[in-house]
């Protein structure tokens, strides 16, 4: 008799996701001005590509930034993302990405948009890798107010 392999349902590893949020917060803060204001823009050039971080909203406990690639014809396009920094918890989370107006913690699979079950985890890990790349390889195209 053949045995049927049962697939375990996907569960978010909250501890791992929170570690990602915390490291992204630290990395993103290193790329932003000390006292960000709405409209502040920081541009970074890395490997012949130009990236932009723009402050969209500042409240008492949060800051919302948009991250995009500002090259005319990007060779390796970075998805446009909105990232919310929660200063009281010291975490940063991708809240919106190109094709998603809101990033859910988990998606059923398969689905109409063919999103992975762990799409939120993957987007936040990608953000962390991209921030590390900018910190290691990037050259600020904007004077930093220190």
C-alpha positions in Angstrom: 0.0 0.0 0.0 1.4 3.4 -0.9 1.6 6.0 1.8 0.4 9.5 1.1 2.8 12.2 2.3 0.9 14.7 4.4 2.1 18.3 4.0 2.3 20.2 7.2 0.4 23.5 7.2 2.6 26.6 7.1 3.0 28.5 10.4 4.8 31.8 10.8 8.0 31.5 12.9 7.3 34.7 14.9 10.6 34.7 16.7 12.5 34.5 13.4 10.3 37.2 11.8 10.8 39.5 14.8 14.6 39.1 14.6 14.4 40.1 10.9 12.3 43.1 11.8 14.8 44.2 14.5 17.9 43.9 12.3 16.1 45.7 9.4 15.3 48.5 11.8 18.9 48.9 12.8 20.1 48.8 9.2 17.5 51.2 7.9 18.2 53.7 10.7 21.8 53.7 9.6 20.7 54.9 6.2 18.2 57.5 7.3 18.9 61.0 8.7 19.0 61.3 12.5 15.8 63.3 12.7 13.8 62.4 9.6 11.2 64.8 8.2 8.5 64.2 5.6 10.1 64.6 2.2 13.7 63.7 3.2 15.3 61.7 0.5 18.5 59.7 0.7 20.1 58.2 -2.5 22.7 55.5 -2.6 24.7 54.3 -5.5 25.9 50.7 -5.4 27.3 48.7 -8.3 26.2 51.3 -10.9 22.7 51.3 -9.6 21.0 54.1 -7.7 18.5 53.5 -4.9 16.3 56.0 -3.1 14.8 56.1 0.4 12.1 58.7 0.9 10.5 59.6 4.2 6.7 59.7 3.6 5.3 60.0 7.1 6.6 60.8 10.5 4.5 60.3 13.7 5.4 60.1 17.4 6.0 56.4 17.3 6.5 55.5 13.6 8.1 56.5 10.4 7.0 55.4 6.9 9.6 55.3 4.1 9.3 54.4 0.5 12.3 52.5 -1.1 12.8 52.3 -4.8 15.4 52.1 -7.5 15.8 55.4 -9.3 17.6 54.3 -12.4 15.8 54.9 -15.7 16.1 51.4 -16.9 17.2 49.1 -14.1 19.1 46.0 -15.0 18.1 44.2 -11.7 14.9 46.1 -10.7 14.3 46.4 -7.0 10.6 46.2 -6.1 9.1 49.5 -4.8 8.4 49.0 -1.1 6.9 50.9 1.8 8.5 50.1 5.1 7.1 51.2 8.5 9.6 51.7 11.4 8.1 51.3 14.8 10.3 53.2 17.1 8.9 52.0 20.4 9.4 48.4 19.5 12.5 49.1 17.4 11.3 47.0 14.4 10.9 47.7 10.7 8.3 45.9 8.6 7.6 45.9 4.8 4.0 47.1 4.7 3.5 47.4 0.9 5.3 46.1 -2.1 4.8 46.6 -5.9 1.9 44.3 -6.4 0.6 44.1 -2.8 -1.2 47.0 -1.1 -1.0 45.1 2.1 1.4 42.2 2.9 -0.4 39.5 4.9 1.4 37.3 7.4 0.4 34.1 5.5 -1.2 33.2 2.2 -3.2 30.1 1.2 -1.4 28.3 -1.6 -2.2 28.1 -4.4 -3.8 31.5 -4.9 -4.7 33.8 -7.7 -1.6 36.0 -7.4 0.7 32.9 -7.0 2.1 34.4 -3.7 4.1 32.1 -1.5 2.7 31.1 1.8 5.6 32.9 3.5 5.6 36.0 1.2 5.9 38.4 4.1 8.9 36.6 5.5 10.6 36.5 2.1 10.0 40.3 1.5 11.4 41.2 4.9 14.4 39.0 4.4 15.0 40.5 1.0 14.8 44.0 2.5 17.4 43.0 5.0 19.7 41.7 2.3 19.2 44.8 0.3 19.9 47.1 3.3 23.1 45.1 4.0 24.2 45.6 0.4 23.6 49.3 0.6 25.5 49.6 3.9 28.5 47.6 2.6 28.7 48.7 -1.0 26.7 51.9 -1.2 28.0 55.4 -1.6 25.6 58.1 -0.3 24.7 60.6 -3.1 23.1 62.8 -0.4 25.0 64.7 2.3 24.2 63.1 5.7 23.1 65.4 8.5 24.9 64.0 11.5 
